[in-house]
Amino acid sequence: QVPLVESGGGLVQPGGSLRLSCTASGFTLDYYLITWFRQAPGKERELVAAITNNGITNYADSVKGRFTISRDNAKNTVYLQMNSLKPEDTAVYYCNANRKLIFRTENYWGQGTQVTVSS
């Protein structure tokens, strides 16, 4: 059973929009820091956006004002709304769930979803 499943990727023209979803299976996202990362070919994985368990958000400078991260605890899902997409946003997008407990850290990754921005 894959703990996190991303969906919503695809091919979109520059200036278009996509909404990515990250849904947990087998555990509750409520208590986790959720982070979207992306990795383009030949580049390192980079942080895109993050949201804490109480809704505080953080964004990479390259996506501020264009991307919005949100969470719906009732659906056990975190979203990444991506607007005004640019070709440089092309990458595989990954969802990560992380929480630190007293004696261990729980960390889960999804399998990734491809986003391609091209005309």
C-alpha positions as CSV (number, residue, x, y, z in Angstrom):
1,Q,0.0,0.0,0.0
2,V,1.5,3.3,-1.1
3,P,1.2,5.7,1.8
4,L,1.0,8.9,-0.4
5,V,-0.5,9.1,-3.9
6,E,-0.1,12.2,-6.0
7,S,-2.5,13.0,-8.9
8,G,-3.4,15.9,-11.2
9,G,-0.3,16.2,-13.3
10,G,-0.3,16.5,-17.0
11,L,0.5,18.6,-20.1
12,V,-0.5,22.2,-20.0
13,Q,0.3,25.3,-22.1
14,P,2.3,28.2,-20.6
15,G,0.0,30.4,-18.6
16,G,-2.3,27.5,-17.8
17,S,-3.3,25.9,-14.5
18,L,-3.2,22.6,-12.8
19,R,-4.2,21.3,-9.4
20,L,-2.2,18.6,-7.8
21,S,-3.5,16.4,-5.1
22,C,-1.7,14.4,-2.4
23,T,-3.8,11.8,-0.7
24,A,-2.7,9.7,2.3
25,S,-3.6,6.1,2.8
26,G,-3.2,4.3,6.1
27,F,-2.5,7.3,8.2
28,T,-3.9,10.7,8.9
29,L,-2.3,13.8,7.4
30,D,-3.6,16.1,10.1
31,Y,-0.5,15.9,12.2
32,Y,2.1,16.1,9.5
33,L,4.1,18.8,7.8
34,I,3.3,18.4,4.1
35,T,5.8,19.5,1.5
36,W,5.6,19.5,-2.3
37,F,9.0,19.0,-4.0
38,R,9.8,18.9,-7.6
39,Q,12.7,17.5,-9.7
40,A,13.4,18.5,-13.2
41,P,15.7,16.4,-15.5
42,G,19.3,16.9,-14.6
43,K,18.5,19.0,-11.5
44,E,18.3,18.4,-7.8
45,R,15.0,18.0,-6.0
46,E,13.8,21.4,-4.7
47,L,11.1,22.5,-2.3
48,V,8.1,24.1,-3.9
49,A,5.7,24.7,-1.0
50,A,4.9,23.5,2.5
51,I,2.1,23.6,4.9
52,T,2.2,22.8,8.6
53,N,-0.4,21.0,10.6
54,N,-2.0,24.3,11.7
55,G,-2.0,25.8,8.2
56,I,1.2,27.9,8.1
57,T,2.5,28.0,4.5
58,N,5.8,28.6,2.9
59,Y,6.8,28.9,-0.8
60,A,9.9,28.9,-2.9
61,D,10.5,32.4,-4.3
62,S,10.1,31.0,-7.9
63,V,6.4,30.1,-7.2
64,K,5.2,32.8,-4.8
65,G,2.1,34.5,-6.1
66,R,1.4,31.7,-8.6
67,F,1.1,28.5,-6.5
68,T,-1.1,27.9,-3.4
69,I,-0.8,25.0,-1.1
70,S,-3.9,24.0,1.0
71,R,-5.1,21.0,3.0
72,D,-8.5,19.4,3.5
73,N,-8.2,17.2,6.5
74,A,-11.7,15.8,6.0
75,K,-10.5,14.3,2.7
76,N,-7.0,13.5,4.1
77,T,-5.6,15.4,1.1
78,V,-3.3,18.3,0.4
79,Y,-3.5,20.3,-2.8
80,L,-1.1,22.4,-4.8
81,Q,-2.9,24.9,-7.0
82,M,-0.6,26.0,-9.8
83,N,-1.5,29.0,-11.9
84,S,0.4,31.0,-14.5
85,L,2.5,28.0,-15.2
86,K,5.8,28.5,-17.0
87,P,8.0,26.0,-19.0
88,E,10.5,26.1,-16.1
89,D,7.8,24.5,-13.8
90,T,8.2,21.3,-15.8
91,A,9.2,18.6,-13.4
92,V,8.1,15.5,-11.5
93,Y,6.2,16.8,-8.4
94,Y,6.5,14.8,-5.2
95,C,4.5,15.0,-2.0
96,N,6.2,14.4,1.4
97,A,4.6,14.0,4.8
98,N,6.8,14.4,7.9
99,R,6.4,14.5,11.6
100,K,8.9,14.3,14.4
101,L,8.0,12.4,17.5
102,I,10.1,12.0,20.7
103,F,11.8,8.8,19.6
104,R,11.4,8.7,15.9
105,T,10.6,10.6,12.7
106,E,7.9,9.5,10.4
107,N,8.5,10.3,6.8
108,Y,6.5,9.3,3.7
109,W,6.9,10.0,0.0
110,G,4.6,9.6,-2.9
111,Q,5.6,8.2,-6.3
112,G,5.5,11.6,-8.1
113,T,3.3,13.1,-10.8
114,Q,4.7,14.6,-14.0
115,V,3.9,18.2,-14.9
116,T,4.9,19.4,-18.3
117,V,4.4,23.0,-19.4
118,S,4.8,23.4,-23.1
119,S,3.2,24.9,-26.1
